[in-house]
Amino acid sequence: MLYMIGTLALDTRPFGVDSMSRDADASVVAKPLIGAAPAKEFTGDGEDDITLTGQLVPSRIGGMDALETLHQMRRFGTRFPLMRGDGTRFGWYAITKIGEQHDDLGRDGVGFTVKVTISMTRTQGTAGAGQQIISGLLSLFAALGR
């Protein structure tokens, strides 16, 4: 497993991730002082955004179901724990944007290769956030069953 997004494991097949970028900052504010340069004060952790980029080959090894699961998580604003394959836990995240680029389209309109970018931002974990994962999965199974 390369990354675990909630209950969805991203591995080398069928949904491969080949790059990760992280932008994290700290919140520092200036406090004006009389007769001196403004003092800088750390007020806490700032934004923490992670972007995963990968590629699918739907006609050969699949992966479109996993992509639809990610879209469901984005649509519902699901908060989920994010973990890297070495066991590092990043905390609770939510998907803010998913980009898809289909290349070499087949007769069904799906690309032979699909490049995917998943943008996530760190959120506060809440007591009921785990239930969102379960309800999101159940609604996905309901959508696949029709």
N, C-alpha and C positions, 0 to 999 in steps of 0.2 A: 504494500500500500504506500502510495506517495503522500496523499492527503486524505483526511476524513472530514467531510463537510456534513455535520450532523450525523445521519445514519448512512450517508452515501460515501462509499470508498472510491477514490480516484486512484487507479493503478495504471500500469502501462497498457493494459487492454481491458475493456474496449475503449475506455475514456482515458487517454493519456495526457498527462500534464508535463510540459517540457520546460516551463520557466515560471518563476515566482518573483514578484517584486513587492517590496513593503515600504510604505511611507509612514513614518511615525514622528510625531513632534511633541513638544512639551509646551505648556501654557506659561508664558512669562510675561508679566505686565510691568509697565513703568509707573512708579509712584513719584509724583512731583515733590521736590524738596525746595525750600527757600534758600537761595544762595549756593546751591550745589547741583551737580548733575543728577538727573532722576535716578532713583534707586530701582533696581530690577528685582522683582519678587516672583518666585516660582509658585504658581497657583494650582498645579496639578498636571496630570497626564493630558495630552491633547489628542488630536485625531490619530487614528491608527488604521490605515487602509492597506489591504492586501489584494494583489491582482495575480490570478493564476491564468496561464495561457497554455493551451494544448491543442491537440488535433484529433479528429475522429476520421475513421474510414468506414462509414456506415454500411456500404454495400459488401464489405469484406468481413469486418469484425464487430459491427454494431456500434452502440453508444448513444443512439438517439433517445432511447428511453431514459438514460441517465441525464441527458441534456434537458429533457422535458421535466424530470424531477427537479432540476435546478431552477427551471422557469417557474414551476409551481411554488417553490420556496420563495422566489423573488416576488411573485404575484401576491402571496399571502403575507409578505413581510416577516417570514419566519426567522426567529433568532435561533442560532444553533452553535454548538461548540465546534471550534476548528482545531484540528490536530494534524501535525506533520507526521510522516511515517516513522521518524525516530522516537516518537512518543512526546515531543514537545507540544504542549497545549498553549495555544495563543489566546484563548478566552472565547467569549461569545461574540458572534458576528452576524451580520445580515447582508444579503446580496443586494447591491445597489444597481448593478448593471451587468447585462450579459450581451456580449457581441458575438455574432456568428458571421463567418464568410464562407459561402459555399463555392467551391471551385470545381470545374469540369462537371457541370450539371448532367444528371441522367434523365431518362424519360419521365421519372416521377418528380422531377424538380429538386431533388436532393443532390447535393454535390458528392462527387466521388471522395473528395476530402473536404472536411469542414473544420475550419480554424475557429477556435472558441476562446473568448476572453471573459473571465469571471471577475468582476470587481466587488469587493466586500469591504465593509466598514465595521469597526468594533462597536459593540453596543453594550448596554448594561444587561447582565443576566437577571432574569426575574424568576420567581418561583414557578410560574406557569409556562415558561418558555419551552420546556421540554415537551409539554403537551402539544405545542404548535407543530413540532416535528411529527408527532404521531398523527395528528389530524391532517397534516399535509400529505403524509404517505397514504392514509386511508382515502383521501379524495383523489389521489393519483390512481390508486387501484380501481376506484369507482369509474374514473374517466377511461381507463384502459379496458374495462369490462363491458363498455357499451357496444 
